[in-house]
Amino acid sequence: MDVTDENLATLAGYLQQTLNPDPNIRKPAEKFLEGIEVNQNYAILLLHLIDKDAADLTIRIAAAVAFKNYIKRNWAVEEDGVDRIHANDRMTIKVLIVSLMLKSPEAIQRQFSDAVSIIGRSDFPEKWPGLIPEMVEKFGTGDFHVINGVLRTAHSLFKRYRYEFKSQKLWEEIKHVLENFAKPLTDLFVATLDLTTKHADNQQALRVIYGSLVLICKVFYSLNYQDLPEFFEDNMNIWMPNLLNLLQAKVPCLESNDDDDRPEVMEQLRTEVCECASLYALKYEEEFKPYGPAFVTAVWNVLLSTGAQPKYDALVSNALTFLAKVAEKNTYKSYFEDPSTLSSICEKVVIPNLEFRESDAELFSDNPEEYVRRDIEGSDVDTRRRAACDLVRALAVAYEDKIMASFGQYIQLMLTKYSEHGAAAWRGKDTAMYLATSLAARGGTQAAGVTRAAPLLDIAQFAAAHALPELQRADMNELPVLKADAIKYIMTFRSLLPKELIVTAFPLLIKHITGRGVVCTYGACAVEKLIAGGMLRRVDVEPRAGELLAALLAALAPHDPHDHNEYVMKAILRTISCLREASLPYLGEALPKLANLLAAVSKNPSKPHFNHYLFETLSLAISLVSKANPNAISAFEDALFPIFQEILQNDIQEFMPYVFQMLSLLLELRGAAGEARGAAGGAYGALLPCLLAPPLWERAANVRPLVRLLCALVAVRADLVLDAGKLNAMLGVFQKLIASKTNDHEGFYLVQTMLFKFGESVMQPYNKQIITLLFQRLSSSKTTKYIKGLIAFLGFYAAHFGADNLIDLVDSVQANMFAMYVERVLVPELQRVSGALERKAAALGCVRLLCDCAHFRREPLAPLWPRLMQALISLFELPPDETTMPDDHFIEVDDTPGYQAQYAQLTCAKGPNSDPLAAVEDPKRYLAESLGNLSRAHPGILQTRIAAMEEPHRRQLQTYLAAYNVQLC
């Protein structure tokens, strides 16, 4: 794919089509671009189009977004994965991207900045050592468009230091960055501060200069997050006083923004300064101590002088967070212990920032989903209320008695005012509920809510007096904010409230699920958490099951996917899971609604949590109904197959792993019910070629559910696979899986199922090739996971098909190879095998080798008998060996990073954990009895072998023999 004007015009045309709202035009264009992105020069062509000033800016931005997503999808190459970017293209991209980014308009610059960050995650600094010097060099240009582009990229590149776990690799990278970037950043900081004075009368210049200072603070925060760098510690006298000045600076020409929602550059700067000060106060207390008092005063003044408009929310939140961090430290105790100071904090800072504002009211009524996300989820969006609550908690821990006395007065005052004036004073009660919750909570968990409370507040009495009455009002729509507060209080303190109060509240919560917006969501969320936490048990839920499920299903009514409520869906799942068989009378009405819902969301998947709970609920309902009535499986297949077919045909990637799991579930239910050859056999058969198509297996999220579905087909409908002539294709899948460090365990699962279900007669022609592949992989890449899988698989083979058959098979590949396997792998590594079924398979295989195997009665295997017996006894008596091997640097399938939808296990669609060796219940008994049989068949053979064992193992073996009354001849 050459870089020509013709190719650039073609690419621009397809990018234009990807912006078309008509899916019939947009989707083919997207598919075309996805198809050609593997070609060499594709990314270079995009870069040339982005750099073309004559091109329409919209197309250039679309090209920049396409380039960023291309990098996101393809730059990092997984182990065992295919590199989809040509080596020359990688080099060219790294040569061009920084300079191209810095000369581009800001909208394009932002996309490039993200792309640099993604490349940096894989290549920086080892494969891209010139990146930082190239960026630092641009600081000398004096062009703030360029400088801000560099700073934006630095922020994008370094911000991961805020959340990455400490490691030697991370330290080395940060050290490299600090050596090359800390001084230039500090020099730029000082020079930029100087420019604020020189251009004091130029509003446009000041906006750009202060914008640079915002970015400098963000980079400073990231570089200081993991540990205090020596350079910044030595230069605190430059950074801290200047950050303090920026916090206090007044620049009138930049603070006259009439927009109440969008923060101006000075608010952004003060927000970042507060965040840096919080970091130092929390993590570097001793070094920050000389500057602490001045920052406390400055932050206090910021809080007193900042209005209630939403544009100040981030600033106020960070300022309150700073005070909360400081309040936790003994160093600053003298600032807060005076009762008058605490009273002032409550009156002037806490209560004003807990009050329900007009912007909160708009969010509550117009965007309930966002309100819930901020209020009970602890979302990334910091709110004034959450920060004020955190400050109250920090103060309450340090000064409990004083805080309770001081803040308690304000709570009582607001509640009294509400009781006197009613609805007119509802905002005061809302604030009082928040304040009381913050004061009382002392610790808890996500699953149980608050589990420790302050002794000075009676949680149950407060709930009875102030929460339940709001829920007992006849009018469902009266004072909805207070209803939400009451439900939230019960939800928060659910572990500490008496059972009778929760039982009293339960029907009230059900009633509120039929409410609107936030109230409905909180009602559903509360019921779900009460059931999940065991506060409401099946005996409590069952009498109101019909009423509860009717309310929840009614709340699912909206057809617009954007209105789907994940809390309601989760509550339905939790309710059915609690009721189990008692939910059957209600599922007849529920299941058609859920199926219609699945058909609707599959057209435009937009809410991953909602979708997951929907698939879980369908899986659980199908399992419950089918176990009660096996004939219902056909009805489920008839209802769901058309929807599944549409998902697969339209390549809805997010849903495909779920569909494969549900198809597996339906097949397994058929098998369990003895309905294997039901009417849907043709549909499963028609699906088989699609399941074996290589493109499906390229997506990491599909691998595990696809393997399970193939295994279900083999187990339940082996005839479909054999009649379609797909055995070779299935073995091809096994070959691909076993070669992968990430997916080799899935390969063992698939081939073991095939051997077990097809049997020796079908698999015999392929067995030698299977063993060859297994031992080739053993010699090329020996990981702990592979060793464990190989030992368990060969153990299964020996136990199921006979030990001599296994040895003959392995030695047919290479003479005496099995003896080498026993000596170098089986004996030294047997202890590594983990997992109950895996350890059982390994143990039974060893028993067959030791007791039922002619090869082990002669050279070269006979001398290995005592060592193998010792290894088997250690397997029985010792825990698994958790040490690792040199080749263990693989990525687990669940942790694979990437652009694709990730695999999500459906708990309610889990397959049966079947044991192919279930005929043997006790491996130790099996060993003892097999030794007895061997000694009777070959008298005297065991004495010398047992005598060659070490004393502790001999003693343990005698214990087994005595336990099962076995005498050796």
BELKAHU-V924592 format. One record per residue. N is the residue number from 1. PSI is psi as a letter, one per 30 degrees, with the letter a starting at -180 (999 if undefined). OMEGA is omega in whole degrees, -180 to 180 (none if undefined). NEAR is the number of other ideal C-beta (glycine too) atoms within 8 Angstrom. Layout:
# BELKAHU-V924592
N&PSI&OMEGA&NEAR + N&PSI&OMEGA&NEAR
This chain:
# BELKAHU-V924592
1&j&-176&8 + 2&l&178&5 + 3&j&180&8 + 4&l&178&6 + 5&e&-179&5 + 6&e&179&6 + 7&e&178&11 + 8&e&179&13 + 9&e&178&8 + 10&e&-180&8 + 11&e&179&12 + 12&e&179&13 + 13&e&179&8 + 14&e&177&11 + 15&e&176&15 + 16&e&-180&10 + 17&f&180&11 + 18&f&179&12 + 19&f&-176&8 + 20&k&180&9 + 21&f&-179&4 + 22&j&-177&6 + 23&f&180&6 + 24&f&176&6 + 25&e&-173&9 + 26&e&-172&13 + 27&e&177&8 + 28&e&179&9 + 29&e&178&13 + 30&e&179&9 + 31&e&180&8 + 32&e&-179&9 + 33&e&178&12 + 34&e&-179&7 + 35&e&-176&7 + 36&f&-175&9 + 37&f&178&12 + 38&f&-178&6 + 39&k&175&7 + 40&k&179&7 + 41&f&179&11 + 42&e&-179&13 + 43&e&-179&13 + 44&e&177&12 + 45&e&177&13 + 46&e&-179&13 + 47&e&179&13 + 48&e&178&10 + 49&e&179&15 + 50&e&-176&13 + 51&f&-174&8 + 52&j&-177&9 + 53&f&-177&4 + 54&f&-178&3 + 55&l&178&9 + 56&k&-176&6 + 57&e&179&8 + 58&e&179&7 + 59&e&-180&12 + 60&e&179&14 + 61&e&178&11 + 62&e&178&12 + 63&e&179&14 + 64&e&178&14 + 65&e&179&9 + 66&e&179&12 + 67&e&180&15 + 68&e&-179&13 + 69&e&176&9 + 70&e&178&12 + 71&e&-178&13 + 72&e&-178&10 + 73&e&-163&11 + 74&f&-170&9 + 75&e&-180&11 + 76&k&180&9 + 77&j&-180&7 + 78&l&175&11 + 79&k&-175&8 + 80&f&-177&8 + 81&l&180&6 + 82&k&176&4 + 83&j&-176&6 + 84&g&178&8 + 85&k&-180&9 + 86&k&-177&7 + 87&e&179&7 + 88&e&179&7 + 89&e&178&13 + 90&e&-178&10 + 91&e&-178&8 + 92&e&179&9 + 93&e&-177&13 + 94&f&177&11 + 95&e&-172&6 + 96&e&-160&10 + 97&e&-175&13 + 98&e&-178&12 + 99&e&179&7 + 100&e&179&12 + 101&e&-172&14 + 102&f&178&12 + 103&g&-176&6 + 104&l&173&13 + 105&l&-172&7 + 106&e&-178&7 + 107&e&178&9 + 108&e&-179&13 + 109&e&-179&13 + 110&e&179&9 + 111&e&178&13 + 112&e&-180&16 + 113&e&177&13 + 114&e&-180&10 + 115&e&178&13 + 116&e&180&15 + 117&e&-180&12 + 118&e&178&13 + 119&e&-179&15 + 120&e&-179&11 + 121&e&180&9 + 122&e&-167&9 + 123&f&-173&9 + 124&k&-2&12 + 125&f&-170&9 + 126&e&-175&6 + 127&g&-180&6 + 128&h&-174&11 + 129&f&-176&6 + 130&f&-174&6 + 131&e&-176&13 + 132&e&177&11 + 133&e&179&8 + 134&e&179&9 + 135&e&-178&13 + 136&e&-180&11 + 137&e&-177&7 + 138&f&177&13 + 139&f&-176&11 + 140&f&-177&5 + 141&f&-176&7 + 142&f&180&5 + 143&j&-174&6 + 144&f&172&10 + 145&e&179&8 + 146&e&-178&11 + 147&e&-180&14 + 148&e&175&12 + 149&e&177&14 + 150&e&-178&13 + 151&e&179&13 + 152&e&178&12 + 153&e&178&15 + 154&e&179&13 + 155&e&-179&12 + 156&e&-178&11 + 157&e&-172&11 + 158&f&-173&11 + 159&f&178&9 + 160&f&176&9 + 161&f&-178&12 + 162&f&-174&8 + 163&f&-180&4 + 164&k&175&9 + 165&k&180&4 + 166&k&176&6 + 167&l&179&7 + 168&e&-180&5 + 169&e&180&6 + 170&e&179&12 + 171&e&-178&10 + 172&e&179&8 + 173&e&-179&10 + 174&e&179&12 + 175&e&178&8 + 176&e&-179&10 + 177&e&-178&13 + 178&e&-179&11 + 179&e&-175&7 + 180&f&-170&9 + 181&f&-173&13 + 182&e&-179&12 + 183&e&177&7 + 184&e&179&10 + 185&e&179&13 + 186&e&178&13 + 187&e&179&9 + 188&e&178&12 + 189&e&-179&14 + 190&e&-179&10 + 191&e&-180&8 + 192&e&175&12 + 193&e&180&10 + 194&e&-179&8 + 195&f&178&10 + 196&e&178&12 + 197&e&-177&7 + 198&e&-177&6 + 199&h&-175&10 + 200&f&-177&7 + 201&g&-176&3 + 202&j&-175&7 + 203&e&-177&7 + 204&e&180&6 + 205&e&-179&9 + 206&e&-179&14 + 207&e&179&10 + 208&e&-177&10 + 209&e&178&13 + 210&f&173&14 + 211&e&176&11 + 212&e&180&14 + 213&e&175&14 + 214&e&-179&12 + 215&e&178&13 + 216&e&179&13 + 217&e&179&14 + 218&e&179&12 + 219&e&178&13 + 220&e&-180&13 + 221&e&-178&13 + 222&e&-177&12 + 223&f&-180&16 + 224&f&-168&12 + 225&e&-174&8 + 226&e&180&9 + 227&l&-180&3 + 228&j&-179&9 + 229&k&-178&11 + 230&e&-178&6 + 231&e&-178&10 + 232&e&175&14 + 233&e&179&9 + 234&f&-176&6 + 235&g&177&9 + 236&e&179&10 + 237&f&173&6 + 238&e&-172&10 + 239&e&-170&12 + 240&e&179&11 + 241&e&-180&9 + 242&e&174&11 + 243&e&178&12 + 244&e&178&13 + 245&e&179&8 + 246&e&178&11 + 247&e&-176&14 + 248&f&-173&8 + 249&k&175&7 + 250&k&179&5 + 251&i&-171&9 + 252&e&-176&6 + 253&f&179&7 + 254&g&-175&12 + 255&g&-177&9 + 256&h&-179&6 + 257&k&-179&8 + 258&f&180&4 + 259&j&-177&6 + 260&f&-174&7 + 261&e&-173&7 + 262&j&-179&6 + 263&k&175&10 + 264&l&-174&10 + 265&e&-179&10 + 266&e&176&11 + 267&e&178&12 + 268&e&-179&11 + 269&e&179&13 + 270&e&178&13 + 271&e&-179&12 + 272&e&179&12 + 273&e&178&13 + 274&e&-180&16 + 275&e&178&12 + 276&e&180&13 + 277&e&178&14 + 278&e&179&12 + 279&e&-178&12 + 280&e&-179&13 + 281&e&-177&14 + 282&e&-169&9 + 283&f&-175&6 + 284&h&-172&10 + 285&e&-175&10 + 286&e&-178&5 + 287&e&-177&9 + 288&f&-173&12 + 289&e&-179&8 + 290&f&-176&4 + 291&f&-174&12 + 292&e&-177&12 + 293&e&-179&7 + 294&e&179&8 + 295&e&178&13 + 296&e&-180&12 + 297&e&-177&8 + 298&e&180&11 + 299&e&177&14 + 300&e&180&10 + 301&e&177&9 + 302&e&-179&13 + 303&e&-178&13 + 304&f&-174&8 + 305&g&-176&5 + 306&k&-177&9 + 307&a&-176&4 + 308&g&-177&6 + 309&k&-179&8 + 310&f&-177&8 + 311&f&180&12 + 312&g&-172&12 + 313&e&-178&10 + 314&e&179&11 + 315&e&-179&14 + 316&e&180&13 + 317&e&-180&13 + 318&e&178&14 + 319&e&178&15 + 320&e&178&16 + 321&e&178&15 + 322&e&180&14 + 323&e&179&15 + 324&e&179&14 + 325&e&-179&12 + 326&e&-177&12 + 327&f&-180&12 + 328&f&-172&9 + 329&k&178&10 + 330&f&-178&4 + 331&e&-173&7 + 332&g&-174&11 + 333&e&-176&9 + 334&f&-179&5 + 335&f&-168&9 + 336&f&-169&13 + 337&f&178&9 + 338&k&-179&6 + 339&e&-179&8 + 340&e&177&6 + 341&e&179&10 + 342&e&179&16 + 343&e&180&9 + 344&e&178&9 + 345&e&-179&13 + 346&e&-174&12 + 347&e&-171&9 + 348&f&-175&9 + 349&e&-173&16 + 350&e&-175&13 + 351&e&178&12 + 352&e&-178&8 + 353&f&172&12 + 354&f&-175&12 + 355&k&-180&10 + 356&j&-175&8 + 357&l&178&8 + 358&e&180&5 + 359&e&176&10 + 360&e&180&9 + 361&e&178&10 + 362&e&180&9 + 363&e&-178&12 + 364&e&-175&13 + 365&e&-173&7 + 366&f&-177&6 + 367&i&-175&7 + 368&e&-179&13 + 369&e&180&8 + 370&e&178&8 + 371&e&180&12 + 372&e&-178&14 + 373&e&-179&9 + 374&e&-168&11 + 375&e&-175&10 + 376&f&-177&8 + 377&f&-173&7 + 378&h&-175&4 + 379&l&-180&6 + 380&f&-180&3 + 381&j&180&6 + 382&k&179&10 + 383&l&177&10 + 384&e&-176&11 + 385&e&-178&10 + 386&e&-179&11 + 387&e&178&17 + 388&e&177&14 + 389&e&179&12 + 390&e&178&11 + 391&e&179&16 + 392&e&-179&14 + 393&e&-180&12 + 394&e&179&12 + 395&e&-177&14 + 396&e&179&15 + 397&e&-175&8 + 398&e&-173&10 + 399&h&-168&10 + 400&e&-175&10 + 401&e&-179&7 + 402&e&-180&10 + 403&e&-179&13 + 404&e&-180&13 + 405&e&-175&9 + 406&e&-177&12 + 407&e&180&15 + 408&e&178&10 + 409&e&-179&8 + 410&e&178&13 + 411&e&-179&12 + 412&e&-179&8 + 413&e&-178&8 + 414&e&179&13 + 415&e&178&12 + 416&e&-180&8 + 417&e&179&10 + 418&e&-179&13 + 419&f&-179&6 + 420&e&-173&7 + 421&f&177&7 + 422&b&-172&7 + 423&f&-178&7 + 424&f&-176&5 + 425&g&-175&12 + 426&e&-179&11 + 427&e&178&8 + 428&e&179&11 + 429&e&177&14 + 430&e&179&13 + 431&e&-179&13 + 432&e&179&14 + 433&e&179&15 + 434&e&-177&12 + 435&e&180&15 + 436&e&179&11 + 437&e&-179&13 + 438&e&-179&12 + 439&e&-172&16 + 440&e&-174&13 + 441&k&-180&13 + 442&f&-180&9 + 443&l&-180&6 + 444&a&180&9 + 445&l&178&6 + 446&e&-175&3 + 447&e&-172&5 + 448&f&-174&10 + 449&a&179&12 + 450&k&-179&14 + 451&f&176&9 + 452&k&-177&7 + 453&l&177&11 + 454&k&-177&11 + 455&f&-174&4 + 456&f&178&7 + 457&k&179&11 + 458&j&-174&5 + 459&e&-176&11 + 460&e&-179&10 + 461&e&180&7 + 462&e&179&13 + 463&e&-178&14 + 464&e&-175&9 + 465&e&-170&8 + 466&f&179&13 + 467&e&-177&15 + 468&e&-179&13 + 469&e&179&8 + 470&e&-179&12 + 471&f&-178&14 + 472&f&178&6 + 473&k&-177&10 + 474&e&-177&2 + 475&j&-177&5 + 476&f&-173&9 + 477&g&-179&6 + 478&k&179&7 + 479&i&-175&9 + 480&e&-179&13 + 481&e&179&11 + 482&e&175&12 + 483&e&178&15 + 484&e&178&12 + 485&e&-178&14 + 486&e&179&14 + 487&e&-179&17 + 488&e&179&14 + 489&e&179&14 + 490&e&180&15 + 491&e&-177&14 + 492&e&-174&10 + 493&g&-173&15 + 494&e&-178&15 + 495&f&-175&11 + 496&f&-178&9 + 497&k&179&12 + 498&l&-176&6 + 499&e&-177&6 + 500&e&179&6 + 501&e&179&12 + 502&e&178&14 + 503&e&177&9 + 504&e&-177&9 + 505&f&-172&11 + 506&e&179&13 + 507&f&178&9 + 508&e&178&11 + 509&e&178&15 + 510&e&-180&14 + 511&e&-176&12 + 512&f&173&15 + 513&f&179&16 + 514&f&178&10 + 515&a&-175&13 + 516&l&168&7 + 517&b&-174&10 + 518&e&-178&12 + 519&e&178&14 + 520&e&-178&15 + 521&e&-179&14 + 522&e&178&16 + 523&e&180&15 + 524&e&-179&16 + 525&e&-179&15 + 526&e&180&14 + 527&e&-179&17 + 528&e&-178&13 + 529&e&178&11 + 530&e&178&14 + 531&e&-178&13 + 532&e&-178&8 + 533&f&178&11 + 534&g&177&6 + 535&e&172&10 + 536&j&-179&12 + 537&l&-177&7 + 538&e&-179&9 + 539&f&178&5 + 540&e&-174&9 + 541&e&-171&14 + 542&e&-179&9 + 543&f&-178&5 + 544&g&-175&10 + 545&e&-178&13 + 546&e&-179&8 + 547&e&-178&9 + 548&e&-178&13 + 549&e&177&14 + 550&e&180&9 + 551&e&-179&12 + 552&e&-180&14 + 553&e&177&12 + 554&e&-180&8 + 555&f&178&12 + 556&f&-168&13 + 557&e&-173&6 + 558&k&-179&6 + 559&f&179&5 + 560&j&-178&6 + 561&f&-179&11 + 562&f&-180&5 + 563&f&-178&7 + 564&k&-170&13 + 565&j&-176&13 + 566&f&-180&10 + 567&e&177&11 + 568&e&-180&14 + 569&e&179&14 + 570&e&179&13 + 571&e&176&14 + 572&e&179&15 + 573&e&-177&13 + 574&e&-179&12 + 575&e&-180&17 + 576&e&179&15 + 577&e&179&9 + 578&e&-174&11 + 579&e&-176&12 + 580&b&-175&9 + 581&f&-180&7 + 582&f&179&9 + 583&f&-174&14 + 584&e&-179&9 + 585&f&-175&7 + 586&f&-175&11 + 587&f&177&12 + 588&e&178&6 + 589&e&-173&8 + 590&e&-170&12 + 591&e&177&12 + 592&e&178&8 + 593&e&-179&10 + 594&e&178&12 + 595&e&177&12 + 596&e&179&8 + 597&e&179&11 + 598&e&179&13 + 599&e&-178&10 + 600&e&-175&9 + 601&f&-179&15 + 602&f&178&12 + 603&f&180&6 + 604&i&-178&5 + 605&k&-177&11 + 606&f&-177&6 + 607&j&-172&10 + 608&e&-180&7 + 609&e&178&8 + 610&e&-177&12 + 611&e&-180&13 + 612&e&-179&11 + 613&e&178&13 + 614&e&178&13 + 615&e&177&15 + 616&e&-178&13 + 617&e&178&14 + 618&e&-179&14 + 619&e&-180&14 + 620&e&-179&12 + 621&e&179&14 + 622&e&-180&13 + 623&e&-177&12 + 624&e&-177&14 + 625&e&-176&13 + 626&e&179&13 + 627&e&177&7 + 628&e&-177&8 + 629&j&-177&6 + 630&f&-180&10 + 631&f&-177&6 + 632&f&-176&10 + 633&e&-180&14 + 634&e&180&11 + 635&e&177&8 + 636&e&180&12 + 637&e&180&13 + 638&e&-177&8 + 639&e&-171&11 + 640&f&-176&13 + 641&e&179&10 + 642&e&179&7 + 643&e&179&12 + 644&e&-178&11 + 645&e&180&8 + 646&e&179&10 + 647&e&-179&12 + 648&e&-179&11 + 649&e&-179&6 + 650&g&176&7 + 651&h&177&6 + 652&j&-169&10 + 653&e&-177&9 + 654&e&-173&8 + 655&f&-173&12 + 656&e&178&17 + 657&e&178&13 + 658&e&-179&13 + 659&e&180&11 + 660&e&179&14 + 661&e&-179&16 + 662&e&175&16 + 663&e&177&13 + 664&e&-180&15 + 665&e&-179&14 + 666&e&178&14 + 667&e&-179&15 + 668&e&177&13 + 669&e&176&14 + 670&e&-179&13 + 671&e&-179&12 + 672&e&-178&7 + 673&f&-178&9 + 674&g&-178&6 + 675&h&-169&10 + 676&e&-175&8 + 677&h&-179&5 + 678&a&-172&10 + 679&f&-174&6 + 680&g&-178&12 + 681&e&180&10 + 682&e&-179&7 + 683&e&178&9 + 684&e&179&13 + 685&e&180&11 + 686&f&-179&7 + 687&f&-171&9 + 688&e&-180&13 + 689&e&180&9 + 690&e&-177&8 + 691&f&-177&12 + 692&f&-179&10 + 693&k&-176&8 + 694&e&-177&5 + 695&e&180&5 + 696&e&-175&11 + 697&f&179&11 + 698&f&179&5 + 699&k&-175&11 + 700&e&-176&12 + 701&f&-176&12 + 702&f&-166&13 + 703&e&-176&14 + 704&e&180&11 + 705&e&178&14 + 706&e&178&12 + 707&e&-180&13 + 708&e&-180&12 + 709&e&176&14 + 710&e&179&13 + 711&e&178&13 + 712&e&177&14 + 713&e&180&15 + 714&e&-176&14 + 715&e&-172&11 + 716&e&-177&11 + 717&h&179&13 + 718&e&-178&11 + 719&e&180&6 + 720&e&-178&12 + 721&e&-177&13 + 722&e&-179&11 + 723&e&-179&7 + 724&f&-180&9 + 725&h&-175&6 + 726&g&-178&11 + 727&e&180&12 + 728&e&179&7 + 729&e&180&8 + 730&e&177&14 + 731&f&174&13 + 732&e&176&9 + 733&e&177&13 + 734&e&-179&14 + 735&e&179&10 + 736&e&-177&10 + 737&e&-173&14 + 738&f&179&13 + 739&f&-175&9 + 740&k&176&10 + 741&e&-178&13 + 742&e&-170&13 + 743&g&-176&11 + 744&e&179&16 + 745&e&177&8 + 746&e&177&12 + 747&e&177&14 + 748&e&-180&13 + 749&e&-178&10 + 750&e&-175&15 + 751&e&177&13 + 752&e&178&11 + 753&e&-180&12 + 754&e&179&14 + 755&e&-176&14 + 756&e&-173&10 + 757&e&-180&9 + 758&e&179&11 + 759&l&-175&8 + 760&e&-174&7 + 761&e&-179&5 + 762&e&-171&8 + 763&f&-173&12 + 764&e&-179&7 + 765&f&-175&4 + 766&f&-170&9 + 767&e&-178&9 + 768&e&179&9 + 769&e&178&8 + 770&e&-179&12 + 771&e&179&11 + 772&e&180&9 + 773&e&-178&12 + 774&e&-178&11 + 775&f&173&13 + 776&e&179&8 + 777&e&180&12 + 778&e&-177&11 + 779&f&-176&6 + 780&e&-176&5 + 781&j&-173&7 + 782&j&176&8 + 783&l&178&12 + 784&e&-177&10 + 785&e&-179&11 + 786&e&179&13 + 787&e&-180&14 + 788&e&-179&14 + 789&e&-178&12 + 790&e&-179&12 + 791&e&180&16 + 792&e&-178&16 + 793&e&180&13 + 794&e&173&12 + 795&e&177&14 + 796&e&-177&16 + 797&e&-180&12 + 798&e&-178&16 + 799&e&-173&12 + 800&e&-174&9 + 801&f&178&8 + 802&k&-177&8 + 803&e&-180&13 + 804&e&176&9 + 805&e&-180&9 + 806&e&-177&14 + 807&e&178&12 + 808&e&-179&8 + 809&e&-178&11 + 810&e&-179&13 + 811&f&175&11 + 812&f&177&6 + 813&e&178&10 + 814&k&-176&7 + 815&k&177&4 + 816&g&-179&8 + 817&e&-179&11 + 818&e&178&12 + 819&e&177&10 + 820&e&179&8 + 821&e&-179&12 + 822&e&-174&13 + 823&e&-172&9 + 824&f&-176&6 + 825&e&-170&12 + 826&e&-177&13 + 827&e&-177&11 + 828&f&-172&7 + 829&f&-176&11 + 830&e&-177&14 + 831&f&-179&10 + 832&f&-174&12 + 833&k&180&14 + 834&l&-177&7 + 835&k&-172&8 + 836&e&-177&5 + 837&e&180&9 + 838&e&179&12 + 839&e&178&13 + 840&e&180&12 + 841&e&180&15 + 842&e&-178&14 + 843&e&-178&14 + 844&e&176&16 + 845&e&178&17 + 846&e&179&16 + 847&e&179&15 + 848&e&178&14 + 849&e&-175&13 + 850&e&-169&15 + 851&f&-173&11 + 852&h&-169&9 + 853&j&179&14 + 854&e&-179&6 + 855&e&-178&10 + 856&f&177&12 + 857&g&179&8 + 858&l&178&7 + 859&l&-2&5 + 860&g&-173&7 + 861&f&-175&14 + 862&e&-180&9 + 863&f&-178&6 + 864&f&-175&13 + 865&e&-178&11 + 866&e&-179&10 + 867&e&179&8 + 868&e&178&14 + 869&e&178&14 + 870&e&179&11 + 871&e&179&14 + 872&e&179&14 + 873&e&177&11 + 874&e&177&11 + 875&e&180&14 + 876&e&-166&9 + 877&f&-174&6 + 878&l&176&6 + 879&l&-180&3 + 880&k&176&8 + 881&j&-175&7 + 882&g&-179&4 + 883&l&-174&6 + 884&l&179&5 + 885&l&-178&9 + 886&e&-176&3 + 887&g&-173&9 + 888&g&-178&9 + 889&h&177&4 + 890&l&-179&10 + 891&k&176&10 + 892&k&-175&7 + 893&e&-178&12 + 894&f&-175&6 + 895&g&-176&6 + 896&k&179&11 + 897&l&175&6 + 898&l&-174&8 + 899&f&-171&5 + 900&l&171&9 + 901&k&-177&8 + 902&l&178&8 + 903&k&177&12 + 904&j&-179&8 + 905&k&172&7 + 906&j&-178&14 + 907&e&-176&6 + 908&f&179&11 + 909&g&-179&13 + 910&k&-180&6 + 911&l&177&11 + 912&k&-180&5 + 913&i&-169&5 + 914&k&-179&6 + 915&j&-179&7 + 916&f&-180&9 + 917&h&-175&11 + 918&f&-178&7 + 919&f&178&3 + 920&j&-178&10 + 921&e&-174&4 + 922&j&-178&6 + 923&e&180&11 + 924&e&176&10 + 925&e&-179&9 + 926&e&177&11 + 927&e&-177&14 + 928&e&-177&13 + 929&e&178&10 + 930&e&176&13 + 931&e&177&14 + 932&e&180&12 + 933&e&-180&9 + 934&e&-177&13 + 935&e&178&12 + 936&e&-180&7 + 937&e&-177&5 + 938&i&-176&7 + 939&k&175&6 + 940&f&-176&6 + 941&f&-172&10 + 942&f&-172&10 + 943&e&-177&8 + 944&e&-179&7 + 945&e&179&11 + 946&e&179&11 + 947&f&-180&7 + 948&f&179&6 + 949&l&177&12 + 950&l&-173&6 + 951&e&-178&6 + 952&e&-179&6 + 953&e&177&12 + 954&e&-179&11 + 955&e&-178&8 + 956&e&179&11 + 957&e&178&12 + 958&e&178&8 + 959&e&179&8 + 960&e&-177&12 + 961&e&179&13 + 962&e&-177&7 + 963&e&-176&8 + 964&g&175&10 + 965&h&180&5 + 966&k&176&10 + 967&k&179&6 + 968&k&180&9 + 969&999&none&6
